[in-house]
Amino acid sequence: MQLHELIGYLAACLTTCSFVPQALHTFRTRDVSGISLGMYSVFTVGVALWLAYGLALAAWPIVVANAITLALAGTILGMKLVYSARRPD
């Protein structure tokens, strides 16, 4: 493995792992009140585009990290949409 690949895998691991505590908290508590719908929508689309970019380049650190992050962010975005709709005004 070359140095630039190692850097890519390390960066992918760190950024993806940093997202996991928020995801776990949201899954456990189902508390989406502090989550911005606009921010998560834009973030999720951005992650999907990074995934597409990684696939186009066959850059596996980008693909793996963004596939995992997209699954987590998409799930949280879905929870935000579902649980916000259920809240009484």
Contacts in CASP RR format, 6 or more apart in sequence:
PFRMAT RR
TARGET T0000
AUTHOR 0000-0000-0000
METHOD contacts of the structure
MODEL  1
MQLHELIGYLAACLTTCSFVPQALHTFRTRDVSGISLGMYSVFTVGVALW
LAYGLALAAWPIVVANAITLALAGTILGMKLVYSARRPD
1 9 0 8 1.000
5 61 0 8 1.000
8 61 0 8 1.000
8 62 0 8 1.000
9 61 0 8 1.000
11 61 0 8 1.000
11 65 0 8 1.000
12 61 0 8 1.000
12 62 0 8 1.000
12 64 0 8 1.000
12 65 0 8 1.000
13 65 0 8 1.000
15 65 0 8 1.000
15 69 0 8 1.000
16 65 0 8 1.000
16 68 0 8 1.000
16 69 0 8 1.000
19 69 0 8 1.000
19 72 0 8 1.000
19 73 0 8 1.000
20 72 0 8 1.000
22 76 0 8 1.000
23 72 0 8 1.000
23 73 0 8 1.000
23 75 0 8 1.000
23 76 0 8 1.000
25 31 0 8 1.000
26 32 0 8 1.000
26 35 0 8 1.000
26 76 0 8 1.000
26 79 0 8 1.000
27 75 0 8 1.000
27 79 0 8 1.000
30 79 0 8 1.000
30 83 0 8 1.000
32 76 0 8 1.000
32 79 0 8 1.000
32 80 0 8 1.000
32 83 0 8 1.000
32 84 0 8 1.000
35 76 0 8 1.000
35 80 0 8 1.000
37 77 0 8 1.000
37 80 0 8 1.000
37 81 0 8 1.000
37 84 0 8 1.000
40 73 0 8 1.000
40 74 0 8 1.000
40 76 0 8 1.000
40 77 0 8 1.000
40 80 0 8 1.000
41 77 0 8 1.000
43 73 0 8 1.000
44 70 0 8 1.000
44 73 0 8 1.000
44 74 0 8 1.000
44 77 0 8 1.000
47 66 0 8 1.000
47 69 0 8 1.000
47 70 0 8 1.000
47 73 0 8 1.000
48 66 0 8 1.000
48 70 0 8 1.000
50 62 0 8 1.000
50 66 0 8 1.000
51 62 0 8 1.000
51 63 0 8 1.000
51 66 0 8 1.000
51 67 0 8 1.000
51 70 0 8 1.000
53 59 0 8 1.000
53 62 0 8 1.000
54 62 0 8 1.000
54 63 0 8 1.000
54 66 0 8 1.000
55 63 0 8 1.000
END
